[in-house]
Amino acid sequence: MVEVNTPVGDKPKRWDLPFGMDFTNEAERREMSFSDLNDLFAKEPFSEMDASRFPDSLPLASIVANDTRIRLYREGDAIVRQGDYGNSAFLILDGDCRAIIEGLDPAQLGRQAGHSKSLLKSVKGLFTNALAPEVRDSRLYPQHRDKAVFDPSGTVFVQDVPNILELSPESYSEARHNIIPEGSLFGELAALGRVQRSVTVVAAGPGTTRLLEIRWQGLRDLMKYDNGLRDHINELFRQNGLKGAFRMSPLIQAIDLDEDQWDQLLAEAEFETFGSYDWHGTYQQLRKRDEDLLTQEPVVQEEGQYPNGLLIIRAGFARMSRRHGAGEYTFGYLGIGDVHGLQELMHNVSTDDHSPIQTTLRAAGYTDIVRVPTRTFEQVIYPAMMKTWPDGNFPEKFLGETMERHKTAMSTRRASWRGDRRKREFSGAPMMEFLAENRYINGTATMLIDLDRCTRCDDCVRACASGHNNNPRFIRHGKIHDHHMIANACMHCADPVCMIGCPTGAIHRSEGGGEVVINDVTCIGCGTCANSCPYENIRLVNVRDQSQDDALMVDPVKGKAIVKATKCDLCVDHHGGPACARACPHDALTRADMDDLLDLSEWLNR
């Protein structure tokens, strides 16, 4: 009898792919060797760690072997760039690094110059756009100049761009910078808090600088079981990150705290993380398995429990829900700077009839919070609020009543259509569920299309194409709730996970309005951004050279077509804003900020 082994599809595990093997460039892939591990454990901070404090299921040696990787940099190589998002910290093993604080030209970091086309140039483009798709002028690529080779078969061979941008000493000679010495750890606050890097760090040289890159999961576990590292990073957060987190809250900005109150607030506040940092990958897996996302979202604060402090969202998003029968319904969500539990805490300060939490708060993918303990709220924040508003008329935006108003508006308003079209009530709760389930709450410029008004004339697509050299940057297709579609167009997310891991910094926020844009010159077509986007709104396209009769550009080493990442740029270099919305003759399309629920409800319920 032949025994047949039935394949079992296990869930992906964290260490299925060691960090050292997680490179787009195959040449960089390298597992940690025993020699590497022995070398690391001879250095601080690993030499000072007590391996017995780590559980058998999560041994120290396995964390270092699987959640770290050794990186080598030459002098001038950019390790992290100011404004980028990252998911790892760096420990300097050999050599020094240079932190460039200010004064560096953004173009040196792979950023695209921020400027708008002149009106004349915009009009001229309507008549001079290329006929072939994705045509480029290869002369604009500095790394391609004098390297193009034309083949009679109609193919242009060009060299690919380096994976790492190299800065010459002259580029930062006049910038304000500090030396980060060997043995230092940097990038840990940005990695743990999903905030933008505050400075650019380059290898100082001379010779090779050797770094240990630690992905955030490993850093989190090292902090959990090693008191020394945890205390060190917590102190850095209190010094550099906590006050900034408070400043992002409109409530804390509005009240006047003296120096002693600030000291107490900073000393007693607690920093907590819920959910998965790489939520975009987890989200995609859960959607493929058709699992209920609500049950997978960790509870931050639960309805009916005693309020354990004031919660301030530092990063990410959180879903608010209430019990309804045997389940729950979503009625709102919170973003950076929003608070939870304020009304209950204020009620409990002024009466002996203590109120429990009225809504459940869940991490919608990933949420960083700052928790102000109840006692600290009563001693510091509440007195400051009473001093600022002695009559007790607190602004609604701080009390969370705005969310209730949004829910009421979205549930009870009636929307009418022209002619004999039906009238019906628009239910706010299902729309909230739809936005939260699909993580559209992340969008700051989400493309919404009212399918009852849309006639499928494609004026929006043509307008987009005419402004981008005859290449539309979105697809009039997407998920639908009731009669509203979320189109496949870049949403310019508040938490742009597409920016994590870009090796050249080509995808970045514009300096003017913060739109997420791609510098075509420095994009190497690696696909990191496209694979990370949870909404499938970034496309990789083959590019052609206009100077060679629109022939395809091909990498002579790999023998493959050169590709570039493309997406909606919100017409950042055009006058008048997004062409798609301006071109719609039926007012069926808008670009909506998901954080502005009042405007969203008004548009949905016209």
N, C-alpha and C positions, 0 to 999 in steps of 0.2 A: 504494500500500500504506500503510495507516494504522499508525503505530507506537503500540503500546500500552505505557504505562508501568506496570509492576507495582509497587504500593506495597510498600515495604520497611519492616518493623517494627524500627527500630533500638532498641537499649537506651537507656533514658533517660540523659542525660548531665547532669553537675552544673550546667552553665551553660545548659541548656535553659530554665530559669526563673531569671532574675537575682534576687538577693536582694531588690532593690527592688520586684519584682512579686509577691513571696511574702507577700501579706497576705490575710487573710480578708475584710477590709473593702475593697471595690473603690476607695473614695475615697482610700485611703492608697497605692495602687499608683503607683509612679513610677520610671522607669528613670533611671539616673545620666546626667546631661548632660555635654557637654564643659566647660561652665562649672563644673559641680560638680567634675569631675576636676582642672581647672586650679587651682581653689581648694584642693583637698585636697593636691595636690603642692607647693603653696606653704607648707604647714604641716608641722611635725614630727609624727610621725617619718618621713613619706613623703618630705619634702624631703631627708632624710639618707640615703635608701636608694639603692643602686647598682643601677639597672635592668639593667645588663649581667650581673649575677650570677644573674638569673632565666633559666631556659631558654626557648627559643622556643615550646615547647609550653605554657608557663605564664608568660607575660609579666606583669610587675608591674602594668601598666595594666589588663590584663584581670582580674586578681585584684581590684583595687580597684573596677572597674566592675561586676563580677558578684557579688562576695562581700561587698559592703558596701552599706549604705543609710543615707540621712540621715533622722533622726527629730527631730521638733520637740515640745517639752514645755512646758507652762505651769507656773507656780510651784505646787508641791504635787503635781504628777503623779507617781505611783509608777512608776519606771523598772524596778527589780527589787525583789522582795520576799524578805525573809529566809525561808529554808526552801523556796523555789521551786527548780526545776531549770531550767536554761537551756542554750542551745546557741550563745550569742554573747557577745562582749565589747563594751564601749562606750568610745569616745574622745570626750572633751568638746571640741567645736569652739568653741562660744561659750557663755559663761555659766558658772555653777557648779552643783554638785550637793551634796546633803546626805546623808551616810551615817549612818543611824540605827542605832546599835550595840545599844542595849537600852532598854527602858522604853516601847515602843510597844504599844498595845492591839491584839491580834491581829484584833479585829473591824474595825479600821481598814484591814486588808489584805485584806478580803473573806473572812476565815476564819469558819467557823461556830463558835458557842459550844460548848464541850465540856461536856456534861452528860447524865446518864442520866435517863430518864423515871422517875417514881415508880411503885411497884407499882400504886397505885390508877389512875394514868393509863394504864398498860399494859393493865390489865383493862378499863377504861372503853372503850379503843379497840376492843376486840373487838366492842362493841355499837354504836359510833358511827361506824365507818368508812364512807366515802362509797360510794355504789352505782356512780357513774360513775367511769371511769378517770382517774387523774392530776388529781385535784381539788386546788386550792390556795386559800389565803386571801390574796387580793391585798393585803389591808391590811397584811400582814407585809412587803411590798416597799416600803421607804421611798421609792424613786424612783417608785412607782406611786400613792402616796397623793394623793387629790384630782385624779387625772388619768384615772380610768376613765370611759368614756362608754358607757352601755348603749344598744344598738340593738334595736329591737323584733323584729328578725329572730332574736334569740337569740345575738348575738355581742357580746363585750366588747372594746372597743378600749383598749389600754394602751400607753404609751410604752415603748420598749426601754430597756435600761440603758446607761449610757455604756460605751465600750470600755475606758476607762482610769479607774482609781479615783483620785480626787483627795483629797489629805490637806490639811486646813486647818492653818495654823501652830499652832493651839492643840493639835492632836492629838499633836504631837511637841515642844511647848515644854519639857516637863519630861523628855524622853527624852535619853539621852546620845548626842550626835551630833558628827560632824566635817564640815568643809567640804572637798569634793573640788574643787580649782581647775581652771580651764580648762586644757586640754592634757593632763589626766591620763587614764590608761587604767584601767578597772575591770571586774571580772567575768571576767577572763581565766582565773583558776584554776578557777572553777566551770565555765566553758565547755569548757576542755580536759580537765578531769578528771571531768565528769559527777557533780559533787557538789553538794549544796544550797548556795544562796547564803547567805553568812554574815551579811550585813547587808541592810537595806532602804535603797535609794537613791532619793531624790526630787529633782525639779528645784528648785533653791533660788531661782531668780528674782533680781530682778524681771524681768519681760518674758519673752521666749521663750528657752529653753535649747535649743541645737542640738547634737545628738550624732551621731556616726557609729557605727552598729551593725555589727560585723564578725562574720560567722558563723564557726563554729569551723574549717571547712575552709580558709577564707581566712587566718585567724589562724595556723593550722598551717603553711601554705605561706609566709607572710610570715616566720615564725620560721625556717623551713628555709633560706631564701636570704638572710636579713638577720641578720648576726651581732649587731648592736646590740640588735635587738628580742629575739632569742633569749636573749642573755645577760641582758637585763633581766627577762624573764619567768622564766627559770630561777632567777635570784637570788631573785625573789619567791617562787617555789615552795619554794626551800630555806629561806627565812625563815619562810614561813607555812604551807606545805602538807606538806612532807616529814616533819616530826616528827609531825604528825597522822596521816599514812599509817602510820608505824611504830607509833603508839599503837593503831591498829586491829588490829594483829597480836597474837594471844594469846602467841605465842612471844616477841616483843620486850617485851611487857608483863611476862612472867614472869621475865625475866633482869634483873640489876642492872648497869646501865652507869654508869660514872663520867663526869664532865664531859668529860674528854679523849676517852673512847671515843665519846661522843655526837658530839663535834665531828668526829672522824674518820669516823664513820658518815654524818653529814649531808653532809660534804664529798665523799665518794667514791661515794655511792649514785647510781644513774642512774634517770631516769624515762623510761618507754617506753609507747607506745600501739600497740595492735594492733586491727585490724578497723575497722569503720565506726561512727562515733558515732551516726548515724541508722540503726542496724542494723534497727530495726523496719520501716522502709520497704524496705530491701534484702531483708530476710527475706520480706516479703509478695510482692515481685516474684519471688524465687527459688522460692517455693512455687507461685506461679501457673504458672511455667515448668517445674515439677516437676524442678528440678535437685537434685543431690546436695549437701546443705548441707556435709557433711564436707569435700568438695574445695574449697569456697569459704571455709572458715575458715582464716585465716592461722596458720601454725605459730609458736608462741612459743619452744618448746624441743622438740627432736626426740629420740625414742628412739634410743639408740646413739651420740649425740654426747657430747663431753666437757662436763660441767656448767660453764656459763659464769656462775657466780654463783648466789646464792639469790634466788629470785623470790618477791615478796610481792604478792598481788593487792590493788590499791588501789581499783579500781572495776570493775564488770561481772562476767562469769563466764568460766571457761575449762573446756574439755572435756579429760578425761584418757582416752587410748586406748592400746591396745597392738596390735602387729602380730599378725595371725592369718591364716595362709595368704597369699593374694594381697591381702587387705584389712586392715581394722582393726576392733576392737570397742571400744565405749565402756564403761568400767566405773565412771566417777565424774566429778565436776566440782568445781571450786573456786570459792569466792566471796570476798567482801571479807575481808581479813586472813589468808587461807590461804596456805600456802607450798608451793613446788615445788622439788625438788632437794635437800632437806635431808638425807635419808638418804645419798645419794650423796656429798655434800660431807663429811659426818661420817666416812663410810667412807674417803674419800680422804685425810683429815687423818691418820688413825691407821695407814695402811698404804701400802706402795709399790705394791700391786696396785690400781691406780686403776679405779674402776667408772664406766662411762658412764651416761647418763640412762636410766632403766628404762621411762619412759612418755613418750608424746608429749603435749604440752600445746598446745591450740589455743584461740584467742579465739572464744568462742561468741557471735558477734555483735560484741561490743565489750569490750575488756579493757585496763585500765590496770595496769601493773605498776611496782613499784620493784625494780630489780635491785641487789643487794648483790654487788659483785665478789668472786670467789673469794678473792683475797688479803685483802680486808677481812673476809670471813667468818672466815678462819683467824686473823686478828689481833684481831678484836673480838668477834664473836658466839660462836664456838666456845669461847674461854676463859671468857666469861661464862656459857655453858651449863654448863661443867664446874665452875665455881664454885657455880652454883645447884644442880646435881645431881652432887655429887662421886662418887657411887657409879655414875654412868652410867645410872641408871634413868630415862630421859627419858619424860615422859608421851606416850602413844600419839598423842594428838590433835595433837602437834607433828610427829610422824614420818611422818604420812600413812598409818600402818597402819590407822587407822580406816576409810579408804576400802576397804582390802583386807578388813577384817572385814565391812563392809556388803555388799561384792560376794559374799563367801562365804555370808553369811546369806541374801541374796536368791536365791542360786543353788541352795542345797542344802536349805533347809527345805521341808517338804512341807505343803501346805494341804489340810485336809479339809472337806467340806461335809456338811450333815445328810442323813440317810436314805441312799439308795443313790447319791447324787451321786458323781461320779467323784473320784478322787484323782490329783493330778499334781504334778510339780515345777514350781515357778515359776522361770523363768530370769531372772536379774538383768540380764544384758547386753542382751537385747532391750528390757526396760523402760527401762534407762538410755539406750539409743538413742532410744527414743520420747520420753522427757522432754527430752533434749538437742536432738533434731531439731526439736521443736515449741516449744522455748524455754520449756517449763514449769518449768525450773530457776529461773526468775525469781520464782516464786510463794512467798509466805510464808503464804498461807491459801488454797491451791488446793482447789477442791471436787472430791473423788474419790468416785465412786459404784461400789460393787461390784454389778455387774449380775446376779451369781448370787444375791445376797441381795435385791436390789431387786424389789419386786412391782408397781411402777408405780402405787402407791396415791396418789401426789402429796401426801402429808401434808407433805413438805418444802416444796413450792410453796405450799400453803395457809398454812403457818406463816409463811413469808416474807411473803406478801401481807397476812396479818392484822396483822403488825407494821409495815407500811408503807402504811396507809390503803387496803388492798385492792389494792395494786399489787405483784406479785412482782418482785423485783429480780434474778432470774436465770432462765435457761432450762434445763430439764432435757434438755439436748441437748449434744453435743460429740464430740470425737474419742475413739475407743475403741482400747485396746490389750488384746488377750486379752479378759478379762471385766471390765475396769475402764474407766470413762469419766471424762474430765476435762470437767466441765460448764462451760457458758458462764456463769460467775460471776466477778466481779472477783477476781483472785488477790492483790491488795494487794502488788504486786511490790516486790522489793528495788530494782529499777531502774525506777521508774514513768515511762516515757516519755510517758504520757498527760498528765503535768503540764507538759511542755515546751510553752511557747507560749500557755498559757491567759492571755488578755488581762486578766482581772480577778482572777486568783488564786483563783477559785472552787473549783477542784480542788486539794486540798492534803492533807498528812498531819495527822491529829488530834494534838493535843498530848499526849494521854494514852498511847495505845498505838501510835501511828504508822500507824493505818489510813488508807488513801487514801479521802477523802470529798469530796463535792461540796456546796458551800453553794448551796442552791436560790435564795436571795435574790439572790446576785450572779452566778449563771450567766446568760449571755446567749444560750445555745443556738447558739454559733458552729460547734460540731462539731469543733473542733480536737482535743479529747481523744478523741472517738470515732474520728476518722480516724487518730489516732496509735496507738491501742491495737492491738497485733498480734494480739490474741486475740478481737477483736470482742465485748468484754464491756461496752461502754458503748453505751447506746441513747438516741436523741433522741426525745422524746415531746411531743405537743401537750398543753398544760395548760389546765385549766378553772377558772373562778372560782366558788367555792362561794357567794359572796354574790350571785351573779346566776344562780341556778338551774343551776349547773354549765355555763354557756355557755363556749364556747371563747374564750380570750384571743387577740386579734388586734392586730398592730402596725398602727396607722393610717397610717404612712408607707409601709410596704412592702405593706400589704394582705395580709399572710401571718400564719398562726397563730404565736403565740409558742411556742417549743419550749424544753425544758430537757433537760440531760443527766442520765441516771439510771443507777444501777448498784448492785451489792451494796455496802453500807456495813459489812458484818460485824456488823450489829445493834449498832453502837457506842453507841447511846443506850438499849439494852435491858439488863435484868438477865439474867445467865446465859449470855451469849455468843450465837453464831449460832443462830437459831431453827431453821434447816434441819436442822442436825445433831441438835439436841435432840428434834426432832419425829419423826425416823425410827424406826419401831417395830421395825425389823429390823437396826439397827446397820449399815446399808448405806452410810452417808454420813459423811464426815469432812472437816474443813478441815485440810489438811496443809501444814506448812512444808517446802518442798523442800530446804532446807539441812540438815534433820534426817533423814538417810538411815536411821538406825537405827530411829527411830519409824515412818518410812514403810515400811521392810521388814517390821517387825512387823505393821503393819496389813494390808499386802498379803498376808502369808502366815499369816493367822489360821487 
